[in-house]
Amino acid sequence: MGNLSGSSRVLHQVRPDRRRRFACLAVFCLAAISAIAQTPDYLRTALARFNPNPPAGWAYALETTRNDRTMAELFDPSRPPGGQWTLRQFQGRAPTAEELEKYTQSRPAAGSGGMQANFQKDDIEPGSLKLIEENETRATFSATFREQSSGPDKMLGHLRLTLTVNKQPAYIERYVQELTEPYWPVLGVKMHQLRIEGSFSPPVGDRPSLPATLESHFTGRILLFSNEEKLRLIYSEFRNVP
């Protein structure tokens, strides 16, 4: 056999199955690059600005309804740790001294900003974005999550994502996550249904797009018991604090 160049010699030594894998990987990368290049400008801008959680440095009011229980809170990150959360109302009335004590003990001291979304914008697989419908003002896309973003329980891998994008100004107006099929996240827990929907306000001047509502509906089994939970969060009174 004649002399082989360095690159040819390497390819020659690679087993045929590995060469096929390299070829498939190259095709996948090219497809992903092509998909990103074809992404509309408004979608790229909206994704770049997207934050499913309240941004750091913002105070806000939060009303939470979990099944038949409600409470209203105020979050202020400018206050010392341990005092950033204030319980305003419980079950539609002023909280009792006992309820305030329990709240202080149960609320995390760190300013986590309350319930956090189960994904970040970087978890979305850019090459999976597909246009579902579109008009002059907004467009709806379906998407999936990166495999490496699913975590140990692979939760994101079992959810279908839908994004509603406002074109002008460009921002994510709404997202919906839905369970694609029944799923066992941990031993003894089976999820039959999960739907999460978040909505956001439009950006105005220096004020970014901010969470407006977050709703979820879960049905399943925990050990031998059927379980259903409906959760609704309403955000308001946002203000940037030093």
trRosetta pair geometry for C-beta under 8 A, 3 or more apart (Angstrom, degrees):
i j d omega theta_ij theta_ji phi_ij phi_ji
1 4 7.6 -1 140 -39 114 101
4 8 4.4 -134 -173 97 99 111
4 9 4.2 135 105 -69 124 82
4 12 6.2 -65 -143 -2 165 146
5 8 4.6 85 52 14 81 107
5 9 6.8 -146 88 -13 36 89
6 9 5.9 -59 -149 32 26 111
6 10 6.7 24 156 -18 62 104
7 10 5.8 -53 -153 33 34 111
7 11 6.5 29 154 -14 66 107
8 11 5.8 -58 -148 41 33 109
8 12 6.1 37 153 -25 67 108
9 12 5.6 -54 -147 34 30 115
9 13 6.5 24 156 -18 63 108
10 13 6.0 -63 -152 36 29 107
10 14 6.7 34 152 -29 65 102
11 14 5.7 -47 -149 22 36 114
11 19 6.9 74 -163 -107 83 115
14 18 4.8 -114 177 87 102 122
14 19 5.3 125 110 -61 117 85
14 22 7.4 8 157 -10 158 139
15 18 4.8 88 61 9 82 104
15 19 7.2 -146 96 -9 41 86
16 19 5.5 -53 -148 33 36 113
16 20 6.5 37 154 -20 66 101
17 20 5.7 -50 -154 33 35 113
17 21 6.6 37 148 -21 64 102
18 21 5.3 -49 -149 33 39 114
18 22 6.4 41 152 -19 68 100
19 22 5.7 -50 -149 35 34 111
19 23 6.4 36 151 -21 65 105
20 23 5.6 -54 -149 35 33 113
20 24 6.4 33 153 -18 66 104
21 24 5.8 -54 -148 36 32 110
21 25 6.3 33 153 -20 65 106
22 25 5.7 -55 -148 37 31 112
22 26 6.3 34 153 -22 65 105
23 26 5.7 -53 -150 33 31 112
23 27 6.5 31 152 -18 64 104
24 27 5.7 -53 -150 36 33 111
24 28 6.3 35 152 -20 66 105
25 28 5.6 -54 -148 35 33 113
25 29 6.3 32 155 -19 66 105
26 29 5.8 -53 -147 36 31 110
26 30 6.4 29 155 -17 64 107
27 30 5.8 -57 -149 38 30 110
27 31 6.3 32 153 -21 65 107
28 31 5.7 -57 -149 35 30 112
28 32 6.4 29 154 -19 65 105
29 32 5.7 -54 -148 35 32 110
29 33 6.3 30 154 -17 65 105
30 33 5.8 -53 -147 37 32 110
30 34 6.2 34 153 -20 65 107
31 34 5.6 -55 -148 37 30 113
31 35 6.3 32 153 -22 65 105
31 127 6.3 77 119 -153 87 133
32 35 5.7 -53 -148 33 32 111
32 36 6.5 30 154 -17 65 104
32 126 6.7 87 -168 81 92 98
32 127 3.8 -73 -118 -67 75 136
33 36 5.9 -55 -150 36 32 110
33 37 6.3 32 153 -20 65 108
34 37 5.7 -56 -148 37 31 112
34 38 6.4 19 157 -11 65 111
35 38 6.0 -65 -148 42 29 104
35 39 6.9 52 148 -48 62 91
35 126 6.4 150 105 131 111 84
35 127 4.3 117 51 -128 151 66
35 129 6.9 143 167 49 117 89
36 39 5.6 -31 -158 -6 37 119
36 126 5.1 28 -87 144 96 137
36 127 7.0 -51 -41 -74 82 70
39 43 5.2 -115 178 83 95 122
39 44 5.3 111 117 -58 120 94
39 126 7.1 -63 -58 -171 144 102
39 129 6.7 50 -108 76 106 145
40 43 4.7 90 63 7 86 104
40 44 7.1 -155 94 -6 44 86
40 139 7.6 87 38 28 151 162
41 44 5.8 -56 -148 37 34 110
41 45 6.2 32 156 -18 68 108
41 170 7.7 -102 124 -84 72 158
42 45 5.8 -55 -147 39 31 111
42 46 6.1 32 155 -21 65 108
42 139 7.7 118 90 19 127 122
42 165 6.5 130 128 147 103 123
42 167 4.5 -23 -151 -140 164 69
42 168 7.2 -77 -117 -54 127 65
42 170 4.2 -159 -156 -109 74 118
43 46 5.6 -53 -143 37 31 111
43 47 6.2 28 159 -16 65 107
43 129 7.2 127 171 170 145 154
43 139 7.3 -59 -72 71 106 132
43 141 7.0 72 -128 -33 132 150
43 165 5.7 -8 -103 -159 74 172
43 170 7.6 -118 -51 -160 18 119
44 47 6.0 -58 -147 39 27 107
44 48 6.3 29 155 -22 63 109
45 48 5.7 -56 -148 34 29 112
45 49 6.4 15 158 -9 64 111
45 170 4.0 64 90 99 120 148
46 49 6.1 -67 -150 43 28 103
46 50 6.2 46 151 -51 65 103
46 165 4.9 162 57 -143 175 108
46 166 7.3 148 -104 54 131 63
46 170 4.5 -116 -57 162 84 88
46 171 5.2 160 -128 -121 89 15
46 172 5.2 124 170 -47 109 66
47 50 5.4 -39 -144 4 34 123
47 121 5.8 142 -174 -166 75 122
47 124 7.2 -113 -141 65 120 145
47 172 7.4 77 -84 -52 47 112
48 121 7.9 141 -105 151 15 157
49 170 7.3 130 19 105 134 87
49 171 5.9 -70 90 -112 134 81
49 172 7.8 -172 83 2 90 87
49 203 6.9 -66 175 -45 149 144
49 208 6.7 -172 -175 -153 104 105
49 209 6.3 89 137 19 117 117
50 121 4.5 131 83 -89 109 129
50 171 7.4 143 -83 -160 73 67
50 172 4.7 47 -109 -1 114 131
50 209 7.5 -31 -110 73 49 135
51 55 5.6 61 107 -75 160 89
51 121 7.1 -65 -84 -25 42 117
51 208 7.2 31 28 140 122 142
51 209 7.6 154 39 80 82 91
52 117 3.6 -11 120 -5 129 168
52 119 6.8 66 13 77 157 71
52 120 7.0 -141 22 -113 110 41
52 121 7.5 167 -18 -50 92 75
52 175 7.1 -51 -108 32 113 144
52 198 6.0 65 -152 104 95 170
52 211 7.2 59 176 -82 45 110
53 113 6.1 90 172 109 110 142
53 116 5.4 -9 -102 -139 132 75
53 117 5.4 -133 -58 8 84 100
53 211 7.0 -25 -152 -38 20 133
54 58 5.5 -132 175 75 102 120
54 60 6.0 -130 -128 14 146 144
54 75 7.7 115 88 83 165 146
54 113 4.7 -160 61 -167 111 127
54 114 7.3 62 14 37 127 108
54 210 6.8 31 -120 -156 71 92
54 211 5.8 -78 -65 20 71 118
54 235 6.9 177 -76 -133 113 146
54 238 7.6 -163 -138 -115 109 111
55 58 5.4 75 70 -3 79 125
55 208 6.3 65 -17 55 148 142
55 210 7.5 -90 5 -109 97 84
56 77 7.1 132 -166 -137 64 175
56 113 7.7 -102 -92 -55 54 135
57 77 6.2 -105 -104 71 24 145
57 240 6.1 16 136 -152 98 79
57 241 6.3 -158 -178 57 63 69
58 77 7.3 58 52 9 29 124
58 210 7.3 -152 168 -122 165 126
58 238 5.5 -8 180 -160 119 95
58 239 6.9 154 -157 75 71 31
58 240 5.7 -43 -101 -97 74 55
58 241 7.1 141 -122 10 22 83
59 74 7.4 17 180 177 102 86
59 75 6.0 -171 -148 98 61 65
59 76 4.4 14 -120 -111 122 63
59 77 6.4 -142 -74 13 73 74
59 78 7.0 -46 -58 5 120 98
59 237 7.6 -50 119 124 86 92
59 238 7.2 149 82 -151 51 42
59 239 5.2 -16 60 61 98 85
59 240 7.9 169 18 -102 77 7
59 241 5.0 62 -19 -27 108 126
60 74 7.7 -164 102 -149 33 57
60 75 5.7 3 56 54 69 101
60 210 7.9 175 -93 177 144 133
60 235 5.5 -2 164 -164 139 95
60 236 6.8 142 -171 72 90 30
60 237 5.7 141 -150 81 53 74
60 238 4.7 -7 -96 -93 103 64
60 239 7.5 166 -75 18 58 61
61 72 6.9 -1 -178 -175 104 94
61 73 7.1 163 -158 87 58 47
61 74 5.4 -30 -104 -101 71 72
61 75 7.8 176 -92 18 22 73
61 88 7.5 -1 -142 -8 105 151
61 235 7.3 140 78 -161 57 46
61 236 4.8 -27 64 71 107 83
61 237 4.1 57 0 36 107 124
62 72 7.3 164 87 -155 48 50
62 73 4.9 -14 62 63 95 95
62 74 7.6 172 20 -87 76 24
62 75 6.3 39 -7 -12 118 110
62 114 5.6 167 -112 -86 171 159
62 233 6.3 -24 -163 -162 96 99
62 234 7.3 147 -156 75 46 52
62 235 6.0 -14 -102 -103 72 65
63 70 7.1 -2 -177 -169 88 100
63 71 7.6 -175 -149 94 52 39
63 72 4.9 -15 -103 -105 79 81
63 73 7.8 176 -79 22 34 65
63 233 7.2 147 78 -157 54 47
63 234 4.3 -9 57 56 105 103
63 236 7.5 21 -4 11 104 111
64 70 6.8 166 89 -149 54 53
64 71 5.5 -5 57 58 97 80
64 72 7.8 -180 20 -83 67 35
64 73 7.3 16 -1 5 108 108
64 115 7.9 121 -109 -9 126 126
64 231 7.5 -24 -164 -163 88 87
64 232 7.4 155 -154 84 43 54
64 233 5.5 -10 -102 -103 73 75
65 69 7.2 161 -153 85 50 46
65 70 4.7 -13 -101 -99 77 88
65 230 7.8 -21 118 115 94 90
65 231 7.2 158 87 -154 60 40
65 232 4.5 0 55 56 103 99
66 69 5.1 -16 64 64 86 98
66 70 7.9 171 22 -81 61 41
66 229 6.8 -20 -167 -165 87 100
66 230 7.5 156 -157 84 40 54
66 231 5.3 0 -109 -108 73 80
67 229 6.3 -76 -52 -138 100 62
67 230 5.8 113 -85 47 51 82
69 91 6.9 -58 -146 -80 63 85
70 89 7.7 -10 121 113 96 104
70 90 7.6 154 93 -161 61 37
70 91 6.0 118 56 -101 82 35
70 92 6.2 50 77 -42 128 76
71 87 6.5 -45 -176 -146 119 96
71 88 8.0 135 174 55 72 71
71 89 6.4 179 -152 92 52 63
71 90 4.9 -4 -110 -109 95 64
71 91 7.4 -9 -77 -28 68 48
72 87 7.7 105 79 -167 54 55
72 88 4.3 -55 103 69 99 113
72 89 4.1 33 34 41 110 98
72 90 8.0 -130 25 -60 68 38
73 85 5.8 -17 -173 -165 126 93
73 86 6.4 148 -162 76 70 50
73 87 5.8 -38 -103 -104 82 47
73 88 6.2 -178 -100 6 22 90
73 114 7.7 154 79 -91 140 120
74 85 7.3 148 77 -156 51 45
74 86 4.5 -11 55 57 99 105
74 88 5.9 85 -20 -44 97 113
74 237 7.7 -41 -123 90 93 142
75 84 6.1 23 -157 149 69 91
75 85 5.8 -15 -101 -99 71 70
75 86 8.0 -165 -71 22 30 73
75 111 7.3 121 -172 -150 105 90
75 113 6.4 96 169 -129 160 49
75 114 6.4 -99 -60 -34 149 105
76 79 4.8 68 97 -7 106 110
76 84 5.7 -150 68 -155 59 65
76 86 7.4 21 6 -4 107 110
76 241 6.6 85 -161 -43 78 167
77 84 5.9 27 -102 -144 38 128
77 111 4.7 95 -117 -172 86 155
77 113 7.8 -13 -68 -77 116 84
77 241 6.2 167 60 63 84 128
78 241 4.2 -109 -38 151 121 137
78 242 6.5 62 -109 64 125 62
79 83 4.7 -106 149 102 122 94
79 84 4.9 170 69 -95 104 57
80 83 5.2 44 66 36 81 113
80 84 7.5 -136 82 -50 32 79
81 84 6.6 -19 -119 -20 36 112
81 109 5.0 57 165 157 94 98
81 110 6.4 -11 -141 -99 113 42
81 111 6.9 -109 -107 -26 75 89
82 109 4.4 -11 -79 -140 67 104
83 86 7.9 26 -179 -66 66 85
84 109 8.0 102 20 -178 104 47
84 111 4.6 -74 139 -94 175 97
85 103 8.0 -135 120 158 116 103
85 107 4.8 -131 74 175 149 150
87 90 6.4 10 174 -50 121 101
87 95 5.2 18 125 -11 125 153
87 99 7.3 -143 131 131 157 97
87 100 6.0 -162 57 -114 131 71
87 103 4.6 -11 -41 164 146 168
89 92 6.2 7 166 -134 127 12
89 93 6.2 140 -155 64 92 17
89 94 6.5 -64 -112 -87 67 33
89 95 6.9 169 -149 -36 22 81
90 93 6.7 -39 68 65 62 69
90 94 7.8 12 28 145 80 17
90 95 4.3 71 4 -91 120 91
90 96 7.9 -76 56 10 135 69
90 99 5.2 -123 28 166 168 150
90 103 7.8 -130 -72 -63 132 133
95 99 4.0 -129 -169 93 102 124
95 100 5.0 130 115 -58 126 80
95 103 6.9 -17 -166 -14 164 143
96 99 4.6 96 51 8 76 102
96 100 7.0 -137 95 -6 40 86
97 100 5.7 -53 -148 35 32 113
97 101 6.5 34 153 -21 64 104
98 101 5.7 -53 -150 33 32 112
98 102 6.5 29 153 -15 65 105
99 102 5.8 -53 -147 39 33 110
99 103 6.1 37 153 -23 65 108
100 103 5.5 -54 -146 36 30 115
100 104 6.4 33 155 -21 65 104
101 104 5.9 -52 -149 33 30 111
101 105 6.5 23 155 -14 63 108
102 105 5.8 -61 -149 40 31 109
102 106 6.0 15 159 -10 68 115
103 106 6.1 -67 -140 44 26 100
103 107 5.8 23 167 -23 68 112
104 107 6.4 -49 -130 31 22 106
108 112 5.8 27 84 1 141 123
112 116 6.7 -82 162 -46 107 113
113 116 7.0 81 80 -82 100 85
114 233 7.5 132 148 -142 139 143
115 214 7.1 -156 93 91 125 151
115 233 6.4 -142 47 -65 130 152
117 120 7.5 131 89 -74 113 49
117 198 6.8 -19 -103 -58 120 157
117 214 7.6 -137 -86 -122 85 139
118 155 6.8 -79 171 113 135 137
118 156 7.2 -177 133 -76 104 91
118 177 7.6 -93 58 45 117 174
118 196 7.4 135 20 18 118 177
119 123 4.4 -117 -163 61 99 150
119 124 7.5 91 157 -51 131 75
119 145 6.5 -112 -126 -110 139 132
119 149 7.1 61 -135 153 95 128
119 156 6.0 104 -88 -107 118 126
119 161 8.0 -65 56 -94 166 136
119 177 7.8 143 6 -79 130 144
120 123 5.2 112 56 -10 64 102
121 124 6.1 -41 -171 11 48 113
122 146 7.9 -30 143 5 65 138
122 149 7.5 175 111 -97 74 136
123 145 5.0 -13 153 -148 94 106
123 146 5.8 -131 -164 27 49 97
123 149 3.8 150 -136 179 89 157
123 156 6.3 -102 171 -144 129 163
124 128 7.5 -134 176 56 74 111
124 129 7.5 47 161 -64 116 100
124 143 5.4 8 -157 149 105 145
124 144 8.0 132 -152 88 61 31
124 145 6.3 -68 -104 -110 37 61
124 146 7.3 52 96 -20 9 86
124 161 6.9 -119 -115 97 99 164
125 128 4.1 61 89 0 110 118
125 129 7.9 -166 95 -30 66 71
125 143 6.6 173 55 -177 76 94
125 144 5.3 -6 31 83 125 78
125 145 6.1 127 -18 -176 93 12
125 146 4.9 144 -75 -69 84 62
126 129 6.3 -35 -169 -5 43 113
128 142 7.8 -86 146 118 89 74
128 143 4.9 103 103 -153 103 65
128 144 4.3 -103 -178 34 163 86
129 141 5.0 -3 -163 178 89 136
129 142 7.5 155 -148 78 42 45
129 143 4.9 -9 -91 -92 63 104
129 163 7.9 -32 -129 35 101 130
130 141 6.2 145 69 -159 37 78
130 142 5.0 -16 59 57 97 92
130 143 7.4 172 17 -73 70 55
131 134 6.1 -17 -170 -39 119 117
131 139 6.2 -47 -136 -180 98 120
131 140 7.6 101 -161 79 56 52
131 141 5.8 -44 -96 -100 43 79
132 140 4.5 -51 60 101 112 99
132 141 6.3 175 0 -106 90 21
132 142 5.6 90 -54 -22 114 93
132 162 7.4 -9 -7 -139 152 103
133 139 7.1 -172 96 -151 47 59
133 140 5.0 19 50 41 82 110
134 138 7.6 -148 -141 107 56 44
134 139 4.1 -2 -109 -112 89 94
134 140 7.3 -147 -69 24 55 65
135 138 6.4 19 53 52 88 63
135 139 7.6 -175 26 -79 50 59
136 167 7.7 -109 150 34 44 148
137 166 6.8 -27 158 -145 82 73
137 167 5.9 -156 -173 27 33 107
137 168 7.4 -96 -141 39 65 84
138 164 6.0 17 171 178 129 87
138 165 6.1 164 -159 84 77 48
138 166 5.1 -40 -99 -102 98 48
138 167 6.1 -148 -88 -15 38 86
138 173 6.5 -37 -129 10 134 147
139 164 7.7 172 88 -153 36 50
139 165 5.2 -15 61 59 82 102
139 167 6.9 76 -6 -63 95 100
140 162 6.4 1 -174 -177 100 101
140 163 7.0 165 -153 86 53 49
140 164 5.2 -20 -101 -101 82 69
140 165 7.4 176 -86 16 30 76
141 162 7.2 164 85 -155 45 54
141 163 4.8 -10 59 58 94 99
141 165 6.6 26 2 -9 108 118
142 160 6.9 -27 -157 -179 104 98
142 161 6.9 130 -165 84 54 60
142 162 5.6 -29 -101 -100 64 72
142 163 7.9 177 -87 19 17 75
143 161 4.6 -39 71 82 86 114
143 162 7.6 159 21 -91 76 26
143 163 6.3 22 4 -6 122 112
144 157 8.0 37 -176 -131 106 50
144 160 7.3 -46 -94 -124 74 54
144 161 6.6 163 -95 24 25 104
145 149 5.2 -111 167 76 108 122
145 150 6.4 128 105 -73 125 77
145 156 4.0 -53 67 155 163 120
145 157 6.6 -109 66 -74 108 47
145 159 7.1 41 -7 66 124 97
145 161 6.8 103 -47 -19 85 134
146 149 4.2 85 67 -2 94 110
146 150 7.8 -140 95 -28 57 75
147 150 6.2 -35 -168 -7 40 116
147 157 6.7 44 -125 -92 62 116
149 156 5.7 -35 108 63 92 160
150 153 7.6 -129 152 79 85 53
150 154 4.4 18 150 -135 131 47
150 155 6.3 167 -169 44 77 50
150 156 4.4 -138 -111 51 66 93
150 157 4.3 2 -111 -26 143 100
151 154 6.9 -141 72 -52 64 26
151 155 6.2 -2 55 21 116 94
151 156 7.0 101 13 3 93 102
153 185 4.7 25 -174 -163 130 86
153 186 6.7 -50 -117 -57 121 78
154 157 4.6 -41 179 34 86 126
154 158 6.7 82 126 -22 86 98
155 158 6.2 -72 -164 35 36 104
155 159 6.9 23 150 -18 70 114
155 183 7.8 111 -126 145 60 148
155 185 6.0 20 -88 -117 97 114
156 159 5.6 -65 -149 35 42 112
158 179 6.0 2 139 -143 100 76
158 180 5.9 -139 -176 31 59 96
158 181 7.0 -103 -157 50 98 73
158 183 4.6 61 -173 -93 163 151
159 177 4.6 0 -179 -172 128 104
159 178 6.6 139 -155 65 73 29
159 179 6.2 -46 -100 -91 67 45
159 180 6.9 -173 -111 -18 15 89
159 194 7.5 -66 -102 93 102 118
160 177 7.0 152 73 -154 45 52
160 178 5.1 -22 56 62 98 87
160 179 7.9 26 12 118 84 1
160 180 5.3 106 -31 -72 103 96
161 175 6.5 -21 -163 -168 91 106
161 176 7.3 150 -155 80 44 52
161 177 5.6 -15 -98 -99 69 76
162 175 6.7 156 82 -157 55 55
162 176 4.4 -4 54 54 106 99
162 177 7.9 -166 22 -71 71 34
162 178 7.8 22 -2 2 107 105
163 172 5.8 -67 -159 -135 105 104
163 174 7.6 155 -158 87 42 55
163 175 5.3 -15 -103 -105 66 85
164 172 7.3 102 72 -166 55 63
164 173 4.8 -64 106 67 99 102
164 174 4.1 17 42 53 120 96
164 175 7.3 -151 19 -72 74 39
165 170 7.1 1 177 -157 101 74
165 171 7.5 178 -153 90 66 27
165 172 6.0 -43 -102 -105 70 53
165 173 6.6 156 -123 7 14 91
166 169 6.7 39 113 76 116 52
166 170 6.7 -179 93 -129 71 28
166 171 5.5 0 52 55 108 72
166 172 7.8 166 16 -116 82 5
166 173 4.6 97 -30 -50 101 117
166 202 6.6 -64 79 -103 164 103
167 170 6.2 -17 -167 -92 30 74
169 202 5.8 120 50 -171 110 107
169 203 5.5 -98 111 56 151 95
171 200 6.6 -122 145 106 117 128
171 202 5.9 157 41 -132 142 60
171 203 5.6 156 -64 -7 143 98
171 209 4.3 153 -161 -67 142 148
172 175 6.2 4 171 -47 124 100
172 200 6.0 63 94 31 77 144
172 209 7.0 136 50 131 70 159
173 199 6.9 -11 158 -149 62 76
173 200 6.1 -144 -145 55 27 89
173 202 7.7 -8 -102 -77 87 78
174 197 6.8 -5 -172 -171 101 91
174 198 6.8 168 -151 88 54 52
174 199 4.9 -14 -102 -104 86 73
174 200 7.1 -161 -71 15 43 80
175 197 7.2 -180 90 -146 50 49
175 198 5.2 5 51 53 90 96
176 195 7.0 -16 -168 -167 94 89
176 196 7.1 157 -156 83 46 53
176 197 4.9 -6 -105 -102 79 84
177 194 7.5 -26 116 124 95 97
177 195 7.2 164 86 -153 58 41
177 196 4.4 2 52 54 104 102
177 197 7.8 -159 25 -68 64 44
178 194 7.1 159 -151 91 40 64
178 195 5.1 3 -106 -108 80 79
178 196 7.9 -159 -67 27 44 64
179 182 7.6 56 148 -90 130 25
179 183 6.1 -131 -155 4 120 122
179 191 6.1 -153 -112 130 159 119
179 193 6.1 -173 45 -148 128 32
179 194 4.2 87 -32 43 118 90
179 195 7.4 -93 7 -60 82 56
182 190 6.3 7 -178 180 107 100
182 191 6.5 170 -154 86 58 58
182 192 5.5 -16 -108 -116 97 49
183 190 7.4 156 81 -157 35 58
183 191 4.8 -13 63 56 86 107
184 187 7.5 37 169 -94 116 31
184 189 6.5 133 -154 83 64 62
184 190 5.3 -31 -93 -101 78 69
184 191 7.5 -175 -81 14 27 77
185 189 5.7 -34 52 93 89 121
185 191 6.5 52 -17 -16 101 120
186 189 5.0 42 60 31 81 118
188 222 6.8 38 141 -168 90 52
188 223 5.0 -4 -172 -83 108 59
189 220 6.7 43 -179 136 73 136
189 221 7.2 178 -148 91 39 60
189 222 5.5 1 -108 -112 81 67
189 223 7.9 -10 -72 -33 58 47
190 220 5.2 -169 97 -169 58 102
190 221 4.6 16 49 48 101 96
191 194 5.4 -10 -180 -32 128 116
191 218 6.8 -66 -138 -156 98 96
191 219 7.8 106 -163 81 58 47
191 220 4.3 -56 -113 -85 37 144
192 219 4.8 -49 65 103 110 92
192 220 4.8 177 4 -92 78 62
192 221 7.5 73 -29 -12 104 79
193 217 6.9 -27 125 117 109 93
193 218 6.8 166 91 -150 70 34
193 219 4.4 28 44 41 104 100
193 220 7.2 -158 33 -52 57 78
194 216 7.1 -12 -165 -169 78 101
194 217 7.3 170 -143 85 35 56
194 218 5.2 11 -105 -108 79 78
194 219 8.0 -149 -62 31 53 57
194 220 7.9 1 -54 -38 93 120
195 216 6.7 168 88 -149 52 54
195 217 4.9 4 52 49 97 96
196 214 7.3 -9 -171 -172 90 87
196 215 7.3 167 -152 89 45 50
196 216 4.5 -7 -103 -102 76 95
197 213 7.8 5 110 109 88 100
197 214 7.4 169 88 -151 49 44
197 215 5.0 -7 58 59 94 95
197 216 7.6 176 20 -77 62 49
198 211 6.5 -59 -169 -134 110 97
198 213 7.0 -179 -147 92 47 57
198 214 4.8 -4 -104 -106 85 79
198 215 7.8 -178 -75 23 43 61
199 211 7.7 98 80 -161 47 58
199 212 4.7 -50 102 62 92 112
199 213 4.8 21 42 47 105 91
199 214 7.9 -155 23 -69 63 45
200 209 4.8 43 157 169 125 107
200 210 6.5 163 -157 78 83 27
200 211 5.9 -55 -104 -104 77 35
200 212 5.7 169 -114 -2 17 95
201 209 6.1 179 78 -151 59 60
201 210 5.0 -2 40 53 111 81
201 211 7.9 15 4 80 86 10
201 212 5.2 122 -43 -63 80 109
202 209 6.2 -44 -150 -103 21 89
203 207 6.3 174 -157 96 61 65
203 208 5.2 -35 -112 -152 104 35
203 209 4.7 -61 -53 -45 82 72
204 207 4.8 2 63 59 79 113
207 210 7.3 -51 168 -24 95 117
207 238 7.8 114 -155 108 115 127
207 240 7.9 -140 -107 -32 78 117
210 235 6.8 -133 143 118 102 140
210 238 5.3 -18 178 -74 168 168
211 214 6.5 -14 -170 -41 124 104
211 233 7.9 -3 149 111 129 118
211 235 4.8 87 101 9 92 155
212 234 7.6 -20 160 -148 57 61
212 235 5.9 -129 -135 54 19 99
213 232 7.0 -22 -166 -167 103 84
213 233 6.5 153 -159 84 51 63
213 234 5.6 -12 -105 -103 83 62
213 235 7.1 -148 -70 15 35 81
214 231 7.7 -20 116 120 88 101
214 232 7.5 160 85 -154 53 40
214 233 4.3 6 52 50 96 112
214 235 7.9 56 -5 -22 93 105
215 230 7.9 -12 -168 -172 90 79
215 231 6.7 165 -152 91 45 63
215 232 4.9 0 -107 -107 86 76
215 233 7.5 -154 -67 26 47 66
216 229 7.5 9 106 109 99 96
216 230 7.5 177 90 -150 55 39
216 231 4.6 6 52 54 93 106
217 228 7.9 -9 -172 -169 77 87
217 229 7.5 178 -148 90 38 55
217 230 5.4 1 -108 -108 78 76
217 231 7.8 -161 -70 26 40 69
218 227 7.4 -12 118 117 102 96
218 228 6.8 170 92 -150 62 44
218 229 4.7 5 54 52 105 93
218 230 8.0 -163 27 -70 66 38
218 231 7.9 25 3 0 102 105
219 226 7.8 -8 -169 -174 84 91
219 227 7.2 167 -151 91 43 56
219 228 4.8 -3 -104 -105 78 85
220 226 7.7 178 105 -151 27 56
220 227 5.7 -18 71 62 68 95
221 224 7.2 -26 -176 -153 114 14
221 225 6.6 153 -156 77 72 37
221 226 5.7 -44 -98 -99 76 46
221 227 6.5 139 -116 13 22 90
222 225 5.6 -23 66 65 78 93
222 227 5.0 38 0 -21 104 143
235 238 7.0 37 155 -57 106 102
